[in-house]
């Protein structure tokens, strides 16, 4: 009887999170039409991945799959550690989360589920890369767990007397126009460096640097978005407030590209900025409607729709993006002043 009780407690954590995921998926896709659309997008995404990998050289495809699998393994391991920390300190199953056997079972079950999904995707995309995908996942997960173990075991708390990092100050600074001007400095350095060297690499490097800067400038705190929503701020006001620094970056980056490089570079920079602003607006609207985890699932689904549309039918991309924003904004408008 004791063994059975121990086994049941070991599975409670995993079943609890599985129930949360199922409920949030149901909230994100409440109707059968939404679920069928999500399934169709998943099938199309796997088909696009298969078409992209099957004609590539083996070494190129293997490198891409290994890198992606390593990132998925590390991200899954990080998510497991964060969930276990939450369960141990703030969860309703804190007693179970403090039992080593329950923690091991939870980690193994989560890794098994994620690895099964990665294996299925690899078999559909390119079966010959299955072993590489599994190895990459295991290496990524091992690196993350080992790094966390070493940090807990050997890192001393020498700097506990220092002032704690004020994340709110960083959020406030990222909203200021000065942050956008600061984000243009790395782009200028890249363009100056490539002008005297590999000019062919300028478009890729400029787009990459701009994308990183835009992602930093459009970072969001879901709690702030929800607080501003229930305080009466409409969606457009929140978007405009968070877009100020990015607009300053655009006003500086495009003329810099036109003056020091080619119109192609300026166009790619503009596309990177537009994509970042579109993602930010979608996240703000989703955070006004759903809790964070459900909102991230909705945003990921919308991003998949946009990517698949852009790859298959680029002419329809503006209409699809506009339809997504209209649908979300219509639902988000009803959440103003609403306590949840």
Secondary structure, DSSP 8 states (H G I E B T S, - for coil): -HHHHHHHHHHHHHHHHHHHHHHHHHHHS-SHHHHHHHHHHHHHHHHHHHHHHHTS-HHHHHHHHHHHHHHHHHHHHHHHHHHHHHHHHTSTTHHHHTSHHHHHHHHHHHHHHHHHHHHHHHHHHHGGGHHHHHHHHHHHHHHHHHHHHHHHHH---TTTTS----HHHHHHHHTSHHHHHHHHHHHHHHHHHHHTS-GGGHHHHHHHHHHHHHHHHT---HHHHHHHHHTT--HHHHHHHHHHHHHHHHHHHHHHHHHHS-HHHHHHHHHHHHHHHHHHHHHHHHHHHS-HHHHHHHHHHHHHHHHHHHHH-GGGHHHHHHHHHHHHHHHHHTTTT---
